[in-house]
Amino acid sequence: TDVIDDISSSRSIVGILSVSELNKHFFERHFISKALTFTPLASLKQHVFLRKEHPLAHYETITFEQLRDFPYLSYQQDDMLLHFAEETLHVNNIEKLVYVTDRGTMNNLLSNTNGYNLGTGCIVNNYMNPNIFSIPLEESQLIQVGYVKRNDVFLPEELLIYLDFVKLALEKSMPKVN
């Protein structure tokens, strides 16, 4: 919500967001009502983040059924609406659910417990704990990572160069295709 508010109020020129099949229609309506445009930079299949010692770490793909007995770690901001959640599933279908409010805690829990998280599968070197990796989710949905901007704003050359760097960083962090 902060990203969208910053863009619509002109505090920022662009913001980076991820849009899933679960929240795509909500975002589209929200973008139209605030005169914003979302431009995808990458489309990625949903992956499971877990630690290298996790009991499921040796699988090439993972199903929701296999994840059932493990705690799901969900990143939540204080007052974030469900529609803006990063998750690409309905959390009310999960028995063991742990909410965390910062990325450091998420990294620590993922790297030291049998909890898991879902997302793009991108692993950012020197940011995420090296003990965390990702495995494709079998019943996966697509997640689009892209930027949002106001419809009436033309991006300056410096920002276009920045977006090229974002694309490159996404390409470098994308999960390896088996």
N, C-alpha and C positions, 0 to 999 in steps of 0.2 A: 504493500500500500504506500509506503514511503517513496518508492521509486516512481510510481504513477503520479502521486501528488507532486513530487519535485518536478516532474516533466510538465504536467498540466499547468503548474503555477510559474513555469519558466525559471525555477531555481537551478535546473539542470537542462542541458540540451538533449541528451540521450540517457537512457537507462538500459541495463542488461537484465533480461528476464528469461525464465523458462516457462513454456506453455505446454500443458499436456492435453491429451484427449479428454480427460476428466474435467478440466477447467476451461477449455478452449472457448466454448460458447459464452461463458460468463465473461471472460476477458474480452472477447470480440464486442459484446454489448457495452462493456465498460470503456473500451477504446473509442467506440463510436460516440458515446455520450460525452466524452472529454476531448473529442477531436484529435485523437492520437492514432498513429500508425505503428504496427508491429512488423518488423522485417526480420525474417528468419535468417540466421547465420549457419545453423547446422540442425539436422534432424537425427536424433539418436534413439536407438532402442533402449528400453528400460533395462537397467542392470541392478544387481544386488551388491551392495557394499558390505564386506565382512573382513574379518582378520584372517591371516594366513593359516592360523591354527584352528579355525572354526571347523566343526564336524562336517560341514558341507563344502569345504574349500577344495576338495578334489574333483568336484563335479564340473562338467563342461557347461551345463545349463542347470538352472534351479527352477522348481515349480513352487507355486504358493503352498501347495500341500506339504512340501518338504520344509517350508519355513514356519509352519503352524506352531511348532513347539518352542520356537525361539522368540525372544523379546524384540519387538519392532521399535527402533529408535526414531522418533519423529521430531524434526526441527520445527519449533513454533516460536513466533514472536508473541509478545504480550497480548495484544488484542487482535491478532490476525484472524481474518475471516476464513472459514473453511475453503472458500473458493480460491483464495490466494495461496493456499498451502502448496508446498513443493511436492507433496506426495501425489502419486498418480494412481491411488487406490482409495477406497473408502475405509477410513481407519476404524469405523464402527464394526467391521468384520474381523478385527484382530483381537485375540484374547489377551496377549501380553503386550502392552503398549507403554512406552516410556517417553515422556515429553522432555526435550532439552531446549534451552533457550540461547545457546551460543555454540559456535562452530568448534571451539576448543574442547568443550565437553563432549560434543558428538565424536570428534576424532579420538579422544581418550577412551570413550566407551566402546567405539567400534574396534579399536586396536587391542583392547584388553578384556573384552567379554565375548559371549556368544550372541550378542545382539547384532542386528542388521539394519540397514537402511536401503531405500530404493532411490534411484536417480539415473543420471545420464551415463554413468560408468566412467566418466572422465576422472582421471587421477592427475592431480596437479603436483608435480615434483616440488619439493621444498616447502610445501604447504600442508599436505596431508601426511600423516604418519606412514612411513614406508611399510608398515605391517598391514596396511589396509589395501585391498585390491577389489576388483569387481568381476562378477560373473553374469552373463546374460540371463534374464528372466524369461522363461519359456512363454508365458502368456503375456508378453510385454506389449506395452503401448509405445507410441512414439512420443518423444519429448522434443519440442523445438526450442532451441536456444537462439535468442535474437535480441535486437534492440528496439526500443520504443522511442518515438519522438512525436512532437506536435506536428499536425498536418501543415501548419503555416510556416514551419521553420525549414530553411535550407541549410544543410550541413556544410560548415566551412571545410576547407581542404585539410586542415590539421585534424579535424574529427574523423574524416574519411580515412586518413592514415592510421589513426588510433583504432578504428574499426577493422582495418586490415590486420593490425597486431592482435586484436581480439580473435579474429578468424584463425590466425596462425597459432595462437595459444590453444584454441579449441582443438585444432588439428593435432597438435603435439600431445594433448592430454587425452585424446579419444581412446576408448578401449580398442585393443587389438582384435581384429576379426579372425576367428579360428578357421 
